[in-house]
Amino acid sequence: MTGIEVRLGKVFGKLGRAVVVACDHGMFDGPHAAMEDIPAMLDRLGDGPDAVLLSPGMLRHARAHFGRREAPMAITRLNFNSVFCFKWDYKDSVISDLYQPEDALALGAGMVLACLTLKTGSEATDANNAEIFARLCVRAHQLGVPVIGEYFPHSHLTKEPDEFHQEILVGCRMLAELGADCIKTFYTNSFKEVTNTCPIPVLGLGAEKTPTDLDALKLAENEVRDGAAGVVFGRNAVQASDPPGFVAALQDIVKRGMTAEAAAEKHGLTG
């Protein structure tokens, strides 16, 4: 068994399913509500997630949370993508290679995440973005570190549902072809096609904050029903009415096939 398999097994377990909480938003978009103090946020969240995605700098500040036997695995984001700088209205989706897998290992991460955006309008930018992603995969695998590939469309809020789906479909398969070990991406109107054509696990993300906890849990239920191996939820988990209860509800949906309504009732989620 390789180091990659060992680390993937710690997150996905015997069921091959995982619940990940993301709190790396400040790396691109500044502090979000309930994420101003990451160590305090992690203390509120508890040990319910299988893993937590955060930036390299915040892993350093929150190392005490992960240095325990029962702690979730830390996943560190490596590259910077201007597509996430929503408040600055950037348009070019330029990716920068900021951190290396060995940097993440030194900080205590067990997995790394690298983002990819294509169809930027510039063939040169697309090629460079793909090169950065592939290079990070090669380096991580040399160290026995699994890579979560994240496909994030350029100008994603302006795309029609069918166009959005087609880009996710192609982009996720490209991530697998370029060397990703699992994928984080958006739920689409034909998400089952995405999961059926990827030879690696696909994790559905939570995206924007939904009006209620139940809405977010229904999204998770739909993602799992359509073939997702789990979820990566950020604001919907951290800003929930009861974050530990919400994560426990996600665990019931992802690993035990519970409906969103039943999970919300079981864990007393009313927000």
KEVO-823151 format. One record per residue (C-alpha): x, y negated, z negated. Coordinates in Angstrom, 2 decimals, decimal comma, padded with zeros to 5 digits. Layout:
x/y/z
X/Y/Z
...
END
This chain:
x/y/z
000,00/000,00/000,00
001,40/-003,40/000,98
001,44/-006,56/-001,09
-001,27/-007,92/001,20
-003,55/-004,98/000,40
-002,86/-005,23/-003,33
-003,76/-008,91/-003,44
-006,83/-008,52/-001,24
-007,97/-005,68/-003,49
-007,75/-007,86/-006,58
-010,19/-010,33/-005,03
-012,54/-008,09/-003,04
-012,52/-005,08/-005,37
-013,93/-001,62/-004,62
-017,08/-003,08/-003,07
-015,13/-005,19/-000,59
-017,05/-008,31/-001,66
-015,97/-011,55/-003,28
-017,29/-014,77/-004,83
-014,85/-017,66/-004,49
-015,28/-021,17/-005,89
-013,61/-024,02/-004,01
-012,39/-027,19/-005,73
-009,79/-028,41/-003,21
-011,91/-031,31/-001,90
-009,70/-033,99/-003,42
-006,86/-033,00/-001,09
-008,70/-034,81/001,73
-011,70/-036,69/000,40
-010,80/-037,99/-003,06
-012,47/-037,02/-006,34
-015,95/-035,51/-006,13
-018,51/-035,44/-008,91
-017,64/-032,77/-011,50
-014,20/-032,33/-009,89
-012,53/-035,41/-011,32
-010,71/-033,30/-013,93
-009,94/-029,91/-012,38
-008,64/-028,16/-015,54
-011,76/-029,27/-017,45
-013,96/-028,17/-014,55
-012,35/-024,72/-014,56
-012,92/-024,45/-018,31
-016,63/-025,21/-017,77
-016,80/-022,68/-014,95
-015,27/-019,82/-016,91
-013,99/-016,56/-015,44
-017,02/-015,70/-013,29
-015,46/-016,20/-009,84
-013,21/-013,59/-008,28
-010,95/-016,39/-007,08
-010,68/-020,17/-007,05
-009,47/-022,19/-004,07
-007,53/-025,32/-004,99
-004,71/-027,53/-003,79
-001,06/-026,88/-004,66
-000,86/-029,93/-006,91
-003,96/-029,00/-008,86
-002,79/-025,42/-009,31
000,24/-026,86/-011,06
-002,01/-028,92/-013,36
-004,39/-026,01/-013,99
-001,81/-023,23/-014,36
-002,96/-022,42/-017,92
-006,36/-021,37/-016,57
-004,82/-018,75/-014,28
-002,06/-017,44/-016,55
-004,35/-014,98/-018,34
-005,15/-011,32/-017,76
-008,87/-011,91/-017,13
-008,46/-015,02/-014,98
-009,63/-015,32/-011,37
-007,00/-015,27/-008,64
-005,71/-018,66/-007,51
-005,88/-019,34/-003,76
-003,89/-022,30/-002,50
-004,59/-024,33/000,62
-001,43/-024,85/002,67
-002,15/-027,22/005,53
-003,71/-030,65/005,85
-006,44/-031,29/008,45
-007,64/-034,81/009,15
-011,08/-033,40/010,06
-011,78/-033,29/006,30
-011,06/-036,98/005,67
-014,74/-037,83/006,02
-014,56/-041,21/004,28
-011,92/-042,45/006,72
-013,85/-041,52/009,87
-010,91/-039,74/011,49
-011,68/-038,27/014,93
-008,65/-036,27/016,12
-008,56/-033,21/013,80
-004,78/-033,27/013,46
-003,29/-030,52/011,30
-000,05/-030,98/009,37
002,08/-028,15/008,01
002,60/-029,44/004,45
003,20/-026,38/002,24
004,68/-022,96/002,83
003,52/-019,59/001,43
006,59/-019,39/-000,78
005,56/-022,71/-002,37
002,17/-021,19/-003,21
003,79/-018,06/-004,66
006,08/-020,17/-006,84
003,01/-021,95/-008,23
001,28/-018,66/-009,07
-001,15/-018,28/-006,17
-002,06/-014,78/-005,01
-003,49/-015,78/-001,63
-003,23/-018,76/000,70
-005,66/-020,54/003,00
-004,82/-022,13/006,34
-007,27/-024,15/008,39
-007,75/-024,22/012,16
-009,67/-026,72/014,29
-009,79/-026,48/018,09
-011,78/-028,18/020,88
-010,43/-031,49/019,61
-010,41/-033,06/023,08
-006,64/-032,74/023,30
-005,04/-029,56/024,62
-001,76/-030,58/022,99
-003,42/-030,99/019,58
-005,23/-027,65/019,95
-002,01/-025,86/020,85
-000,14/-027,44/017,95
-002,93/-026,58/015,51
-002,90/-022,95/016,66
000,89/-022,79/016,41
000,83/-024,07/012,82
-001,78/-021,50/011,85
000,06/-018,58/013,47
003,39/-019,62/011,95
001,87/-019,75/008,46
000,36/-016,27/008,95
003,71/-014,82/009,99
005,52/-016,36/007,03
002,85/-015,34/004,51
002,83/-011,75/005,76
006,60/-011,55/005,47
006,07/-012,30/001,77
003,13/-009,90/001,33
000,62/-012,71/000,90
-002,88/-012,52/002,46
-004,15/-015,44/004,52
-007,70/-016,76/004,52
-008,27/-018,40/007,88
-010,75/-021,27/007,84
-012,37/-022,32/011,10
-013,80/-025,84/010,89
-015,26/-027,36/014,08
-014,27/-030,78/015,33
-017,14/-033,31/014,87
-019,18/-030,55/013,29
-022,11/-032,76/012,24
-022,82/-033,86/015,82
-023,05/-030,43/017,44
-026,32/-028,76/018,38
-026,97/-025,39/016,65
-026,19/-023,24/019,70
-022,99/-025,14/020,52
-021,99/-025,01/016,86
-022,53/-021,25/016,74
-020,54/-020,61/019,91
-017,56/-022,53/018,57
-017,69/-020,69/015,24
-018,01/-017,37/017,08
-014,96/-017,99/019,27
-012,95/-019,76/016,56
-013,39/-016,98/014,00
-012,35/-014,30/016,46
-009,29/-016,40/017,30
-008,39/-016,56/013,60
-008,46/-012,77/013,46
-006,41/-012,49/016,64
-003,83/-014,97/015,28
-003,30/-012,95/012,09
-005,81/-013,96/009,40
-006,71/-011,32/006,79
-010,15/-012,75/006,06
-012,15/-015,78/007,16
-013,99/-018,70/005,56
-016,49/-020,43/007,82
-019,96/-021,92/008,31
-023,25/-020,05/008,46
-024,77/-020,34/011,94
-028,07/-019,57/013,65
-026,63/-016,23/014,86
-024,21/-015,52/012,05
-024,52/-011,76/012,39
-022,82/-012,06/015,79
-019,87/-013,75/014,07
-019,50/-011,04/011,42
-020,07/-008,20/013,90
-017,29/-009,38/016,21
-014,65/-010,00/013,54
-012,54/-007,03/012,41
-011,80/-008,73/009,07
-014,06/-009,88/006,20
-015,95/-013,14/006,75
-016,85/-015,36/003,79
-019,70/-017,84/004,24
-019,11/-021,32/002,89
-021,60/-023,51/001,05
-020,97/-026,80/002,92
-022,92/-029,84/001,73
-024,65/-029,92/-001,65
-028,15/-028,53/-001,29
-031,16/-030,17/-002,98
-031,56/-027,32/-005,50
-029,64/-024,37/-006,91
-032,20/-022,05/-005,35
-031,55/-023,51/-001,89
-027,85/-022,74/-002,28
-028,55/-019,22/-003,52
-030,83/-018,63/-000,52
-027,95/-019,67/001,74
-025,73/-017,09/000,02
-028,44/-014,45/000,39
-028,74/-015,18/004,12
-024,99/-015,07/004,63
-024,67/-011,68/002,91
-027,72/-010,32/004,73
-026,05/-011,25/008,03
-022,81/-009,47/007,26
-020,71/-011,79/005,10
-018,38/-010,05/002,66
-018,97/-012,86/000,18
-019,06/-016,61/-000,21
-016,86/-019,62/-000,84
-018,97/-022,26/-002,59
-017,66/-025,62/-003,80
-020,03/-028,44/-004,69
-023,03/-026,11/-004,88
-021,27/-024,15/-007,62
-019,40/-026,88/-009,45
-022,32/-029,35/-009,39
-025,00/-026,75/-010,19
-027,33/-027,26/-013,13
-025,41/-024,48/-014,91
-022,13/-023,67/-013,10
-021,35/-020,39/-014,94
-024,95/-019,24/-014,48
-024,84/-020,16/-010,80
-021,64/-018,16/-010,24
-023,18/-015,20/-012,09
-026,20/-015,48/-009,78
-023,87/-015,47/-006,76
-022,24/-012,31/-008,08
-025,64/-010,62/-008,32
-026,53/-011,65/-004,76
-023,17/-010,79/-003,20
-022,43/-007,53/-005,02
-025,75/-006,21/-006,20
-028,09/-007,23/-003,39
-030,34/-009,33/-005,60
-032,61/-011,89/-003,97
-031,99/-015,57/-004,54
-035,27/-015,97/-006,42
-034,55/-013,02/-008,72
-030,99/-014,20/-009,40
-032,15/-017,75/-010,16
-034,78/-016,44/-012,58
-032,37/-014,02/-014,25
-029,83/-016,76/-014,96
-032,30/-019,53/-015,80
-031,34/-021,83/-012,93
-033,84/-024,67/-012,66
-031,81/-027,40/-010,92
END
